[in-house]
Amino acid sequence: IAAGQTLVLTDVLHSLWGLSEIFGGVQVSSDHVLLVNARTYNDANPPGTYGYLEEAAALTDLPDGGQSRHAIWVSQSVDSTKGFSTVAGAVLLTPDAAITVTLLDPANNIIGSATFSGGIGAHEVALATMAKADLPIGRLEFDVASGLAAPYAVVIANVTGDVMSVPPAQQTGAATDVVFPNLVKAVASQTQ
């Protein structure tokens, strides 16, 4: 694409590769500077799709052997008609990649874990396989034993099917000074 140009690829998994009902990662490489993001959405009602914007992660920002990331809010309901369900996953980017996903409750007790390995590819685990009781609030720890991995967590509202990305973050030893630039509480949907 030319400098300053915007390129939108709609339903990229299907339009480029003919894929549907599948998950995974897409790597974008260029010898030019690009600003890239993606949108994951629920298309059960195309005129009113709901989803989230997924920012691209630079390969140099992803955890490799000996590093961890944390998804600080996940939730799992045993009743699929209320609350939330969570899926944790990772795209393994090198043949030697291995990552353990650990689910913890608010008191930092381990609820369960899963390990992904076996070569390049995408892996997921539903937290329902780990949490046998309601877990209104929990967190995930992604520990990379070897190789390079791109971890993620997705929380799904059981009633509406709405999806929310919970990007795993790196814990730092430094003091925290952050800004949330766009917090909104809306009573009704607004379109302009």
Secondary structure, 3 states (H helix, E strand, C coil): CCCCCCCCCCCHHHHHHCCCCCCCCCCCCCCCCCCCEEEEEECCCHHHCEEEEEECCCHHHCCECCCEEEEEEEEECCCCCCCEEEEEEEEECCCCCEEEEEEECCCCCEEEEEEECCCCEEEEEEHHHCCCCCEEEEEEEEEEEECEEEEEEEEEECCCCCEEECCCECCCCCCCCCCCCCCCCCCCCCCC
